[in-house]
């Protein structure tokens, strides 16, 4: 029987995540509101251009790419971006897409939007990312694409995944919701040789537009299709039609598209969040280093370090309790919340979720590494508004409870 954990003093609640919004973002949003153009317009176009330039500037070295080579398409969520990318690549009924079970449902649900099927595979127990060997073993004649997730900000083994895709003639779409800025084998995510990469700017991500995302690709045809489908399948977007100097009311619906555009209000936030992305990443790395150092002697496994020369975005800091831990994961979460510390679990894997489990007849024993991680893991707060005292509070609470 485990020893009862000590009670902790209650302090003001420390949330699991908070956005870091400055006066620059506020001023840009106010400027947008005063401009009269609040939906997709000049700020969204500026954000797309800035994002392409940022990726090109941040890449350098073996990732060197001109911003003109990158097509950046702002959308209202990363889910929308993944859907647009797969649709533009022609994924549809009868096709299969391979992805990880250890992710949020959005990664897989977009495949079902298109009438295709998902094949889930297990993770590498060290990195918690998609295991390339299992990807190759899961390929069937119906497989059309691989959808890797860069879990927590640690890039998946993209050289191996891209090599598999080349051997089998498959498309690759990266779920980079956690991965700004991350690198794989020294190359910046967003500039790799995949067909498309999709970033998230949800409220708890490494930068935010409240809700939003960015689809990045190099293929002009894919980009053109995604832009048309982003806004109802119209041949011209509203900004072009309403700002022309000659009458331009006419448009054509060329496909049954979606409503996935990013507003200028959201883009106004993104313009300034992007300028802070490197600073945000450095601050997250400092917190991660403290956690790793100060929790090292506890009966848990801390978030894995990236290989030498590879950048981790540190969107998440998951820890996994060892068998020697004297407290169960669920009890630890309850006591941390009782002490005013917000934590979470990333993720309840898809093979545990009723829809995916029942549709595909999935069993926990088919995914032993994801299942073991899930049963023992929790994610600690890691965000740029955390103070040194906040980090100490989390560390002290874990040390006392464990």
Protein Blocks (a to p, Z undefined) as FASTA:
>chain_A
ZZddddddddddddfbdcdddfklmmmmmmmmmnopabdcfklmmmmmmmmmmmmmmngm
mloccfklpccdddfbfklmmmmmmmmnopaehiacdddfbbcfklmmmmmmnopacddd
dddfklopacfklmmmmpcfklcbdcdddehhiacdfklmmmmmmmnopacdddfklmcc
cdeehiaehiacbfbdcddfbfklmbdehiacddddfblklmmmmmmmmnooiabdfklm
mmccbdckbccdfbdcddfbccfklmmmmmmmmmmmmmmmmmmmmmmmmmmmmmmmpccd
ddddddehiaceklaacddddfklcbdfklmmmmmmmnopacddddddfklpmklmmmno
pafklmmmlmmmmmmgccddddfkbcfklmmmmmmmmmmmZZ
